[in-house]
Amino acid sequence: MSTPPSDVRPVIIIGSGPAGLTAAIYTARASLSPLVIEGEPSSTSDQPGGQLMLTTEVENFPGFPEGIMGPELMTNFRAQAERFGAEFITEKVTRVDFSERPFRVWVRDDEYRAESVIVSTGARSLMLGLEAEQRLIGHGLSTCATCDGFFFRGHEIAVVGGGDSAIEEATFLTKFADKVTIVHRRDEFRASKIMQQRAFDNPKIEILWNHTVTEINGADKVESIEVTDTTSGATSTLAVTGVFIAIGHRPNTDLFTGVLDMDETGYLETVPGSSLTNIEGVFACGDVQDHTYRQAITAAGSGCMAAIDAERWLESQHG
Amino acid sequence: MATINLTTNTFDETIGGSALPIVVDFWAEWCGPCKQIAPILDQIAEEHSGQITIAKLNVDEHPDIAMRYQVMSIPTMLLFSGGDVRRRIVGAKSKSALLQEFDEFLSSSH
């Protein structure tokens, strides 16, 4: 049923979050037989389905007045793409070569060739960059509240960050923890007003404004964190046994270094108002090229744009 | 052979009495990555039936066992052989990565 690797497909889609899967739906319906290289299972956002696989309720994706669970939404996206004939490989792309056409994409030793490629590899959680993180991840340090929150029943924990993700995680964690301290480096959140109000109203949430985390202490599990006041420079210790990092994301563009144009923070550059990259026939959509909006719905919208851009370009190539 | 479900009551007996290496998958209903690996573990259980046993433990229902083994993040898979934990795998992984972890313990009898 699947096309042997030596054949050239009309389109390969790398990544399977809302952008990639919307591109899959549209290219499949355009009879372009897309192959989606969707990623490998993992406990980070780098997995089939993308960042929404790590959330619980998604309340702001239009069409769901009662909200929908992130993983369920992505299951639906994928099923829709499959319905129209999109093919999936549950692997991670290890290497690409866009220097000539047909383009080539590898999963270890397996080579796949395509006339066009849609890049939708999304973004992953930023970490603080502390050495202790390597040691303590999974031992009290986490980037996934839904995965690990359960184990902090009765604990006092910290969430680092000031956006919607940080507040969502903090709110979710109050179901388990006795106290959640949100540590944010500025004096106001960048989260939506409705989320901010939820944090303020929650009796289990305390906010430590104007502080950054400078160290995470503990030999084999988190015992406390050092925080620094950004206004005065004063340091203090917060006795928490769990730390959840929610400070933002960085785009997954390591595969494309030196291949596709990107800005200083690693986001792929596209021609404004389109998904066109600096290489003709390669299109980018979703968080991998968006550091302004970064919503599931904007990712889905840009996935559709990439599919239409790819379809029109392919048509122009065939005369 | 399909995966087996463990409870607080059956845990010790099953681990102690298992002739084959046994992988215990700690999971919960609300854990997305746990659901991702569930079908992978089912496949491994079938394909390597007679070489390894895959068991599942719901941490919501049996938190005491999770605490006993200091499970702080799920999915966590503990591979037991001879009653002892011989490998700890934290976080969802691909089928090939999991098989690599289990490889040296796969019983030679098939």
Interface residues (C-beta under 8 A of the other chain):
Chain A: E40 P41 S42 S43 T44 Q47 P48 M53 L54 T56 G70 P71 T90 E91 K92 G138 H139 G140 S142 C144 T146 C147 D148 F150 F151 K221
Chain B: A28 W30 C31 G32 P33 K35 Q36 I37 I40 V59 D60 A66 V71 M72 S73 I74 P75 V90 G91 A92 K93 S94 A97
